[in-house]
Amino acid sequence: MKKTQRTLRAKNSTKVHVLQLAFELSLNKWKLAFGHNGKMRMVSIDARDLDQIQQAIEKAKKRFKLDGEVKILSCYEAGRDGFWLHRYLLSCGINNLVVDSSSIEVNRRKRRAKTDRIDAKKLLAMLIRYHGGERGMWSVVNVPGMEAEEGRHLHRELDVLKKERKMHRSRIKSLLFQHGIVVKNPSSRRFLIELETFRNWEGKTLPLDFKARLIREHARLRMVEEQIYGLKKEQEQRLERCDSSSLKKVAQLMELRGIGVASSWKFVMEFFGWREFKNDKQIGALAGLTPTPYDSGGYQREQGIGKDGNKRVRTLAVEMAWVWIRFQPQSKLAQWYRQRFEGGGSRTRRIGIVAVARRLLIDLWRFLEFGVIPEGASLKPMVR
């Protein structure tokens, strides 16, 4: 028995070395800051060169004389590079964190030195503090899975195309307005036919170069609208198949009156489809709809909502709050808004609609997760 205990103690006495690694990412060069037991090593490598990352790690192990099992803890700031580096590091057995850059504490002096080397050193120090137990000093990004990230491309492309469509329409209208001509719908297929009949303020036909520019602008507008039509068709086809859990949630949200394909798709793919919420507070915080009070000394005031969450979801939630008031007038949420805010001025109503947006997100989450229909809300009639 004593011999067995000695053997167990010998096995448990094996020490696992810990190596910290912070990445400072940029376009052409990356700074890697290694740390171990208060010592630091700084390395510069070519951006996105995975072989140089592995070589730098091996050199750091030799420099710090780390033999045997080495646990590597790393981090980098979320940004243009996305999450591919995070997935690569995880595949190498490295425990990596993606950090929200806006949550990192900075020096508040009027002028402060800022270089990639200083930033990498700062990240390394904060990584050590984080794994030492200071979990509240920065925000760690919840990295989506490959399927969840793939599901966000369709509606985001639609948003971009809709902005382009608006830009082309406004440009055609503005160009014609310079010649005293007003067009209501430049997207019409008859626009090119009508263009030949347009006359300026003198009753003359439009200049050839000007007309040619309008024709090219209209061609770009038509191309964008065809792409929008194609993507909307793709959405409908995927909803008919409904072959994933996310698409089933989209179809479930569409059962509520006032919520259509575009809004339910974005709510699920950006918010409810892959994130695991534990309570109501997390939903409001992630959407950036929580209040930010300022209470210091004898001075107190409200600074408005935080706006530090998902901007797409926050914007959509406010838009859908107005829609909810209109199409779900008998719901408890709509009645609460009318009793408390509708009698006030425009500013009071805008403040109230933000509160409705936060409560609406919570109600939609409960509907998706637990099947609880928002109180007083009505469902769409079943189509047979």
QUIFENFEN-V302942 format. One record per residue. N is the residue number from 1. RES is the residue in one letter. SS is DSSP state (A for helix, B for strand, O for the rest). PHI is phi in degrees with one decimal (999 if undefined). OMEGA is omega as a letter, one per 40 degrees, with the letter a starting at -180 (* if undefined). Layout:
BEGIN
N/RES/SS/PHI/OMEGA
N/RES/SS/PHI/OMEGA
END
This chain:
BEGIN
1/M/O/999/a
2/K/A/-66.8/a
3/K/A/-65.8/i
4/T/A/-63.3/i
5/Q/A/-63.2/i
6/R/A/-63.4/i
7/T/A/-63.7/i
8/L/A/-63.8/i
9/R/A/-63.3/i
10/A/A/-65.7/i
11/K/A/-69.5/a
12/N/A/-73.1/a
13/S/O/-79.0/i
14/T/O/-67.1/a
15/K/O/-93.5/i
16/V/O/-97.5/a
17/H/B/-76.8/i
18/V/B/-117.6/i
19/L/B/-119.5/i
20/Q/B/-95.5/a
21/L/B/-142.3/i
22/A/B/-118.4/i
23/F/B/-102.0/i
24/E/B/-112.7/a
25/L/O/-92.9/i
26/S/O/-147.8/a
27/L/O/-71.2/a
28/N/O/-109.0/a
29/K/B/-127.7/i
30/W/B/-113.8/i
31/K/B/-101.5/i
32/L/B/-116.0/i
33/A/B/-109.7/i
34/F/B/-101.1/i
35/G/B/-141.3/i
36/H/B/-160.2/i
37/N/O/52.3/i
38/G/O/84.4/i
39/K/B/-95.3/a
40/M/B/-135.3/i
41/R/B/-136.0/a
42/M/B/-111.0/a
43/V/B/-133.0/i
44/S/B/-114.5/a
45/I/B/-131.1/i
46/D/B/-70.1/a
47/A/O/-62.3/i
48/R/O/65.1/i
49/D/O/-95.2/a
50/L/A/-70.4/i
51/D/A/-64.3/i
52/Q/A/-67.8/i
53/I/A/-62.9/a
54/Q/A/-64.0/i
55/Q/A/-63.8/i
56/A/A/-65.0/i
57/I/A/-65.5/i
58/E/A/-64.1/i
59/K/A/-65.9/i
60/A/A/-65.5/i
61/K/A/-61.6/i
62/K/A/-68.1/a
63/R/A/-63.2/a
64/F/O/-90.9/i
65/K/O/56.6/i
66/L/O/-99.7/i
67/D/O/-107.4/i
68/G/O/80.8/a
69/E/O/-77.3/a
70/V/B/-126.2/i
71/K/B/-94.4/a
72/I/B/-106.9/i
73/L/B/-113.9/a
74/S/B/-133.8/i
75/C/B/-160.0/i
76/Y/B/-156.2/a
77/E/B/-82.4/i
78/A/O/-65.3/a
79/G/O/-175.2/a
80/R/O/-63.2/a
81/D/O/-73.7/i
82/G/O/69.8/a
83/F/O/-117.6/a
84/W/A/-65.2/i
85/L/A/-66.3/i
86/H/A/-60.0/a
87/R/A/-67.2/i
88/Y/A/-65.3/a
89/L/A/-63.7/i
90/L/A/-64.2/i
91/S/A/-66.3/i
92/C/O/-89.6/a
93/G/O/82.2/a
94/I/O/-95.1/i
95/N/B/-81.6/a
96/N/B/-109.0/i
97/L/B/-123.4/i
98/V/B/-104.5/a
99/V/B/-107.2/i
100/D/O/-70.2/a
101/S/A/-64.0/a
102/S/A/-72.3/a
103/S/A/-94.2/a
104/I/O/-80.9/a
105/E/O/-70.5/a
106/V/O/-130.8/i
107/N/O/-70.1/a
108/R/O/-94.7/i
109/R/O/-67.7/a
110/K/O/-62.3/i
111/R/O/-123.5/i
112/R/O/-137.6/i
113/A/O/-70.5/i
114/K/O/-140.1/i
115/T/O/-137.8/i
116/D/A/-61.9/i
117/R/A/-65.2/i
118/I/A/-64.9/a
119/D/A/-65.1/i
120/A/A/-64.8/i
121/K/A/-64.1/i
122/K/A/-65.2/i
123/L/A/-61.3/i
124/L/A/-63.0/i
125/A/A/-62.5/i
126/M/A/-72.4/i
127/L/A/-62.8/i
128/I/A/-63.4/i
129/R/A/-64.4/a
130/Y/A/-61.9/a
131/H/A/-75.8/i
132/G/O/-85.0/i
133/G/O/123.9/a
134/E/O/-85.5/a
135/R/O/-79.5/a
136/G/O/-93.8/a
137/M/O/-84.4/i
138/W/O/-150.7/a
139/S/O/-108.4/i
140/V/B/-94.1/a
141/V/O/-76.1/i
142/N/O/-82.8/a
143/V/O/-76.8/i
144/P/O/-73.6/i
145/G/O/-72.8/a
146/M/A/-61.1/a
147/E/A/-66.0/i
148/A/A/-66.1/i
149/E/A/-68.3/i
150/E/A/-64.8/a
151/G/O/-71.1/a
152/R/O/-89.4/a
153/H/A/-72.1/a
154/L/A/-63.4/a
155/H/A/-72.1/i
156/R/A/-70.1/i
157/E/A/-65.5/i
158/L/A/-60.8/i
159/D/A/-61.0/i
160/V/A/-64.7/a
161/L/A/-64.9/i
162/K/A/-65.6/i
163/K/A/-66.6/i
164/E/A/-64.3/i
165/R/A/-60.8/i
166/K/A/-62.9/i
167/M/A/-63.8/a
168/H/A/-65.4/i
169/R/A/-61.9/a
170/S/A/-63.6/a
171/R/A/-67.0/i
172/I/A/-63.4/i
173/K/A/-62.2/a
174/S/A/-66.9/i
175/L/A/-62.6/i
176/L/A/-69.9/a
177/F/A/-64.9/i
178/Q/O/-65.9/i
179/H/O/-107.1/i
180/G/O/77.3/a
181/I/O/-116.7/i
182/V/O/-111.4/i
183/V/O/-121.2/a
184/K/O/-83.6/a
185/N/O/-131.6/i
186/P/O/-72.1/i
187/S/O/-80.8/a
188/S/O/-61.2/i
189/R/O/-68.9/i
190/R/O/-86.3/a
191/F/A/-60.9/a
192/L/A/-66.2/i
193/I/A/-69.9/i
194/E/A/-65.8/a
195/L/A/-59.2/a
196/E/O/-69.9/a
197/T/O/-95.1/a
198/F/O/-69.1/i
199/R/B/-131.9/i
200/N/O/-80.5/a
201/W/O/-65.6/i
202/E/O/-89.9/a
203/G/O/83.7/a
204/K/O/-95.4/i
205/T/B/-69.3/a
206/L/O/-71.9/i
207/P/O/-57.9/a
208/L/A/-65.3/a
209/D/A/-64.5/i
210/F/A/-65.3/i
211/K/A/-66.0/i
212/A/A/-64.6/i
213/R/A/-64.1/i
214/L/A/-63.1/i
215/I/A/-64.2/i
216/R/A/-67.3/i
217/E/A/-63.7/i
218/H/A/-66.1/i
219/A/A/-63.5/i
220/R/A/-65.4/i
221/L/A/-62.2/i
222/R/A/-64.0/i
223/M/A/-64.0/i
224/V/A/-62.9/a
225/E/A/-67.4/i
226/E/A/-65.5/i
227/Q/A/-67.7/i
228/I/A/-61.7/i
229/Y/A/-61.7/i
230/G/A/-63.9/i
231/L/A/-68.8/i
232/K/A/-65.5/i
233/K/A/-63.4/i
234/E/A/-62.0/i
235/Q/A/-58.3/a
236/E/A/-62.9/i
237/Q/A/-65.7/i
238/R/A/-66.9/i
239/L/A/-67.9/i
240/E/A/-66.7/i
241/R/A/-71.7/i
242/C/O/50.3/a
243/D/O/-101.1/i
244/S/O/-144.9/a
245/S/A/-64.8/i
246/S/A/-64.5/i
247/L/A/-67.0/i
248/K/A/-65.8/i
249/K/A/-69.0/i
250/V/A/-60.8/i
251/A/A/-63.7/i
252/Q/A/-66.8/i
253/L/A/-63.2/a
254/M/O/-69.0/i
255/E/O/-70.2/i
256/L/B/-78.0/i
257/R/O/-65.1/i
258/G/O/97.4/a
259/I/O/-112.4/a
260/G/O/-105.4/a
261/V/A/-66.5/a
262/A/A/-61.9/a
263/S/A/-70.1/a
264/S/A/-65.3/i
265/W/A/-61.6/a
266/K/A/-68.9/i
267/F/A/-57.4/a
268/V/A/-74.9/a
269/M/A/-68.2/a
270/E/A/-93.4/a
271/F/A/-131.4/a
272/F/A/-87.8/a
273/G/O/-70.5/a
274/W/O/-133.6/i
275/R/O/-85.6/a
276/E/O/-109.7/a
277/F/O/-88.6/i
278/K/O/-100.1/a
279/N/O/-155.9/a
280/D/A/-65.3/a
281/K/A/-62.8/a
282/Q/A/-64.4/i
283/I/A/-66.1/i
284/G/A/-63.8/a
285/A/A/-68.5/a
286/L/A/-68.3/i
287/A/O/-84.2/a
288/G/O/71.8/a
289/L/O/-108.2/i
290/T/O/-90.9/a
291/P/B/-71.3/i
292/T/B/-126.7/a
293/P/B/-73.3/i
294/Y/B/-119.6/a
295/D/B/-136.0/a
296/S/B/-136.1/a
297/G/O/64.6/i
298/G/O/-100.9/a
299/Y/B/-108.3/a
300/Q/B/-132.9/i
301/R/B/-164.0/i
302/E/B/-96.6/a
303/Q/B/-94.3/a
304/G/B/92.1/a
305/I/B/-74.0/a
306/G/O/-69.9/a
307/K/O/55.2/a
308/D/O/-108.7/a
309/G/O/-111.3/a
310/N/O/-75.3/a
311/K/A/-65.2/a
312/R/A/-62.1/a
313/V/A/-68.4/a
314/R/A/-62.5/i
315/T/A/-62.8/a
316/L/A/-65.7/a
317/A/A/-62.7/i
318/V/A/-67.0/i
319/E/A/-62.2/a
320/M/A/-71.3/i
321/A/A/-64.2/i
322/W/A/-63.2/i
323/V/A/-63.5/a
324/W/A/-62.8/i
325/I/A/-61.1/a
326/R/A/-78.6/a
327/F/A/-95.0/i
328/Q/O/-125.0/a
329/P/O/-65.9/a
330/Q/O/-89.7/a
331/S/O/-71.4/a
332/K/A/-62.1/a
333/L/A/-66.6/i
334/A/A/-66.2/i
335/Q/A/-66.2/i
336/W/A/-61.6/i
337/Y/A/-63.8/a
338/R/A/-64.7/a
339/Q/A/-68.4/a
340/R/A/-97.1/a
341/F/O/-122.9/a
342/E/O/-66.1/a
343/G/O/-79.3/a
344/G/O/-86.1/i
345/G/O/-78.9/a
346/S/A/-64.8/i
347/R/A/-66.8/i
348/T/A/-63.3/i
349/R/A/-67.5/i
350/R/A/-66.8/i
351/I/A/-63.5/a
352/G/A/-65.5/a
353/I/A/-69.4/i
354/V/A/-67.4/i
355/A/A/-63.6/i
356/V/A/-63.7/a
357/A/A/-60.2/i
358/R/A/-65.1/i
359/R/A/-67.2/i
360/L/A/-65.6/i
361/L/A/-59.2/i
362/I/A/-64.6/i
363/D/A/-64.0/i
364/L/A/-66.9/i
365/W/A/-62.6/i
366/R/A/-64.5/i
367/F/A/-66.1/a
368/L/A/-75.1/a
369/E/A/-82.7/a
370/F/A/-120.3/i
371/G/O/73.1/a
372/V/O/-85.8/i
373/I/O/-71.7/i
374/P/O/-51.6/a
375/E/O/-58.6/i
376/G/O/82.7/a
377/A/O/-78.1/i
378/S/O/-115.9/i
379/L/B/-95.1/i
380/K/O/-71.1/i
381/P/O/-63.4/i
382/M/O/-69.0/i
383/V/O/-92.5/a
384/R/O/-102.3/*
END
